């Protein structure tokens, strides 16, 4: 057996001994989504016992746990098929905003939250995926609980400026279906989402199970289909925590 084969076997053994955490919600008609988007429509075209089962799915790209490439907001920005597969496996950093969100559901994660995280864990690594843990995914799939009367947390631009311009992260993620807090959206602003996509970064929205992850030490795998010119699509994301 070659040395290369031995290395691969060791890699597989280590992966199989790791903890795997699914970060993706199942989607279906009626799940939480941006209020101006139509609901999912699903039709069964074929079924057994006479043949095979096939569904036709009709939904917007920003559906369920999904990826937003730069082109979602930025004219001329990279589309889904232009995001490299090397971006789909990244070091994972989790910022814990749960105590702040419990005190204020309109909380916007700011540079102070990043600084507090770095005081405990060190600088956010370059090229990392940074996820905002708010506890909001526990409300899925109830649309009313998720909307919370128009009070939902999100990102402040000050945190994203630090993470992108000073730390050089690759992407962000969050449990809500919007980057900006609901109060900011209600005021007619999408400052945080515009900032992150204008900086040629991508994001995952509607993430699940971030409460099962450590602040550091995990990898995230985030993958999606490859529609030509795609501006968003449901994604499958999971974390790997080495044993």
N, C-alpha and C positions, 0 to 999 in steps of 0.2 A: 504494500500500500504506500502511495506517495505521501510526502510531507504535506502537500496541499490537501489531500483527502483527510488526513488526520486533523488538520486545522479546521476544516469544515465540520467534521464530526464534533470537535470540541465546541465550536460556535453553536451548533444545533443543541448540544447538551446543555450549554449555558442558557440558551434561549428557553428551552423546555423547562428548565428549573426556575425560571423567572416567574414573577407574577404578572399576569396580563389583565388589564382593566379596560373594558369597553367604554369609550367616552361618547358614544353615539346613541341618541334617542331613536326608537322606532317611529316611523312617521305613518300617518293615515289621514283621511279626511277629518277635519276638525281640530287638528293640532294647533298650538299657538303659532301665530304668524303676523306679519305686518298687516295692519288693518285694511290697507288699500289693495292687497293681493286677493285674488279669487281663491276659494277653497279647492283642495285637491278633488279631482274626479277620477274614479277608478271603475273600469268596465272589464268584465270577464268575457274574453272573446272566444275561448275554447275551454273545454273541460273534459275530464275522464268521467265515466269509464270508456267512452267511445273514442278517445284520443288522448290529448295532453292538455295541461292547464296553462293558459296564457292570459295575462292581464294587460290592459292598456292603461298607462298612468298619464294623467294630465295635471301638471302642477308647475308653478313658477320655479325658476332655478334656485331661488332663495327659499328652500322648503326643508323643514326639519333641521337636523344638524347639517349645516351646509358651509361651503367655501365661497368666499368673495374674493375674486382676483381684482387687481387694480382697475380693470375695465368696467367693473360694476359702477364706479362713480367717475372715473377719469377717462375722458375721450383720448384715444390713442394709447391707453394703458394696456399692460399685458393681459391677455385672455387666458382661459384655463389651459388651452393646449400649448401655451407658451411658458407655463410654469414647469420647471424641470423636475424630474422625479427625485433628484438629489435634495430637493426642498421638502420631500415628503417624509423624511426621517430626520428628526432634529432633537437636540437636547431640550428637555422640558423644564421650565421654571414656573412655579405656581405662586402667585401673589394671593395671600389670604385676606380678603376684605370682609369676611362674614361678621365680625363684631361691629364694624362700622355700618354695614348694611342693616343689621338688626336694629341699630340705634337710629338710622336714617335711611329709609328705602330709596331716597333720591340721591344717595351717595355717588359721587364721581371719583373714581380712583385717580389720585393725583401723584405728583412727584414725591410727596411725603411718604406715601405707601411704599413706593419703590425704595426710597432711602431706608425706611424701617426694615424692609426685607433684606437689603444689602448689609445693614448693620449686623444682622444675625447670620447671614449666609455668604457674604462676600459679593463682589460685583456680578451683575447678570452677565453671563458669557456671551461673547459675540456669536451671532448666528443662531441664537436660541429661539424657541417658541415660548412666548410668555402668556400664560393663561390666568385670567382673573376669576378667582373663586369667590362667588358671592352667596352661594347656597340657593340660588334661584332655580336651579334645575329640579329641586324637590317639588316644585309646583307643576311640573310637566305631568300629564298632557292637558291640564285644566286651563282653558284660555282665560277664564275670568281670574283665576288665582295668579296666572302668569302676568296678566295686565295690571292687576292690583290697583284698580281704579286710577290708572295713569301714573303710578309711582313705581319706578323701576330704576335700578342702579346702572352704571356704565362707566366709561372711561372719561377722564379729563385730559385735555390736550397736553397739559404739563407732564403727565406721566409718559405719554407717547413720545413727546419731544426728547425726554431723557433716554428712553429705551431705544429709539431709532437713531437719533443724531449722535448720542454719546456712547451707547452700548452696541449699536449695530445689530440689533435683533433681526430675525428673518420674518417673523409672523407673530400675530397675537390670536387669542381666542377668549371667549366668554360664554357664560351660561344663558344670557339673555339673547333675544333675537335682534337687538340693535347695539351698535357700538356706544352710542351716546345715551345718557340717562333720559328717561321719558320726559322729564321737565325741560331738558334742553331741546328735545325734538318738538315739544309742544310750543316752544318759543320760535320755532321755524329754523333751527340750526342743526346741522349735521357735522359740526366742527371736528369731532374726533374721528368719525368714519372717513370724512374727506381727507383729513391729515394722513391717516395710516395708508390709505390707498394711493394718495398722491405721492407718497414717499416710495412707491413701487413695492410695497409689502402686501401680503395677503392675510386673510383672517378666516377663522372658523367661528360661526355663531351657533348658538343653541347647544353648547357642549353639555355632556352628562358626566356624573360620577367624579367630579374633580375633588370631592370630599374624601375620596379614597387614595389620594396621591400625596406624597411628601412634597415639601417645598422645592427640593432638589433631588437629583439622583435617578430620574426616570428619563426614558426616551418617549417621544410621541411619533406615531406613524399616522399620517393623515393622507388619505388617498381619495381620488374622485375620478369620474369618467372624463373623457377627452373630447368634448364637443368642439368642433372648429369654431373659433371666435366666441367661445362660451363665456358668459358674464356671471355665472354662478351655477351651482349644482349641489344636490345632496351629497354629503361626504361620509366616509366611514373612517373613524378615528379611534385609536386605542393607544394606551400607554404600556410600556414594558418596564417593569421594576426588577433589575437584576437581583438575584438571590443574595 
